[in-house]
Each structure stands twice: as structure tokens, then as C-alpha cells.
Amino acid sequence: MALTTRRLDMTSGPLFSQMLLFALPIMAMNVLQLLFNAADMVVVGRFSGSQSLAAVGATGSLISLMVNLFMGLSVGTSVVVARDYGAHDAEGIRRSVHTSIGISMIAGLIVTALGLTFCQPLLRWMGTPSDIIDLSARYMRIYFFGHARQHDLQFRCGHSEGHGGQQTAHVFF
């Protein structure tokens, strides 16, 4: 089955409908991220009990912060790639993509290391109750082990979005 994409020309025609068409996949991705956290809570609540459910729920704000921070950075990547793509600057696109991949990998590893090291103090600063903080920290460590890969995928989606392939990027993600 071939995946077809449609280019969105935002330089002509009605701006509102084009902006809406551009934003819909991004909004859908945010909803899916919320559903991912909700699915974790359903599974944990069903099989592990109320303490574990509270522990997963206590991490929601920190996870949302991480996801939205790096989603914002990936949007920045798409802006730089789009600028180079619009200027027909193949060398600029290559540099932008390679630079962002390097930054993505390094930042992902740094955030993973910091997250694994400081997840318990972060949760404490957020006011996580002491009876669930160990379970919350365990859940966050599991999350941070996969964070670098998720971060890399968000940046790769930014590359695709930068040259007009937002549907392809979000289907891939």
C-alpha cells in the first residue's frame, strides 16, 4: 500500500482553512499523547492497584512538560528546514537536518541521564505524596529510558513537516 501525501501551499488561497489543515495533525498527535498517558493509567489501575495508579497519575505533568518541550523544539526544526526548502537551498537543508539530528541525539541523551538521576527530586518538588514517590520515580525512569528515541522521532517529524509532509510525519510518528 503506497502512502500518498498532498502538499499544502500556504502562500495562496484562504489562510484560515490552510492553517487549520496544517494544525489538525499536530492537534491529533497531542490528543494521542494524552490517550497514551490515559491508557497507561487504565492498564496500571486495572492490574496494579490504587497506589500504582496514583503514581502514574502523579507523573502526568512532568511527562507533558517533556513531550511539549521537545515537540516545540521539533517545530523549530521544521521552521529551519522549511526556510531552506523554500529557498531551494539543498545544502542548507542538509546542514539543518544533520545539525538537528546531532542536537536531538545529544539533548536526548542528556535529558535521559538527567531524568534518570533527578526524577525523584523533580517529583518531590512537584509535591508528589511520599507514599507514592518511589513508584512514581520508577515509572519516570521507565519513561526516561525511551525518551531519547521519542525525542529523535519528534525531530524527524520536524524534518518532514519542514518540506510540507506533515501528514506523512504524523502517520510515521
Summary of the structure (lengths in Angstrom):
residues: 173
radius of gyration: 18.7
end to end distance: 17.8
largest distance: 57.4
contacts: 496
relative contact order: 0.15
helix: 82%
strand: 0%
